[in-house]
Amino acid sequence: MWIVLFIVALLFVLGSALILLRSAKVPKISDKVKPQPYRNDDDSGW
């Protein structure tokens, strides 16, 4: 009986993980967005 409960719990965890991975989409960055130029932090005189 414990084996059946363990298998059901394992299937539930794997199924929910697959659903979460499938629903998580990488956001597409627009082509209008350009990287900001690097500002040197050493200009502060430290």
PyMOL commands that set and color helices and strands:
alter all, ss='L'
color gray80, all
select helices_A, chain A and resi 2-23+41-44
alter helices_A, ss='H'
color red, helices_A
deselect
rebuild
show_as cartoon
